[in-house]
């Protein structure tokens, strides 16, 4: 009963945060887990909802950290989702939060290219599967990580229930991957997908979107302008309400 009351209290606080457009609810805890190549990944858990609630794993854009989601995660909580914001080894800092995964990987001389972060993303999925068994997992990525989220869903279609991709593209040829690797993986996706970006970026992901074979794929562009990556959801930007409305419509299926 006490646990239920606490969850209700957190839900109310999260709902107020969503309505007011502020981040009123901090993360529940910060966790760490290892990848197969022994990098320690740091992530923030935002999980005020029942443990079987759908779970969104949040991946940041280049040069950022899990701090990209300090405002976004509580709003997703208020919609009924639990979340985990992950520091990927390719990043640095944002919103005053240092990327601890990047710092650790650099300290043990591990490469920190975009492509290397794919390992961290897979480890994050495994962590959520182990800690929240049976829950539906949705990947939400920003810029390069949104492309890797699409690849992850295509490479392992049985383990992912949805993908939200902010500003994906074929960013990886300079790291030795093929120029159409995301498009190729996207052709194997089995789950619903939401792709969005600024208006000027749509050509970067149109072929990827066209390759996705499911009928439950959705794309969105704001009426004007827009932003690169998941920061499009930050309340500081005037288009954020449009992005939120489109995302809420997509996520309502869960």
Protein Blocks (a to p, Z undefined) as FASTA:
>chain_A
ZZmmmmmmmmmmmmmmmmnopafbccfbdcddddfkopacddddddfbcfkbccdddddd
ehiafklmmmmmmmmmmnopacdddddfbdcbeehiacfklmmmmmnopafbfklmmmmm
mmmmmmmmmmmghiacddddehjlmmmmmmmmmmmmmlpgbdcdehiadfklmnopafkl
mmmmmmmpcbdcdddddfklmmmmmmmmmmpmbfkbccdddfbgcaedjklmpmkbmklm
mmmmmmmmmmmmZZ
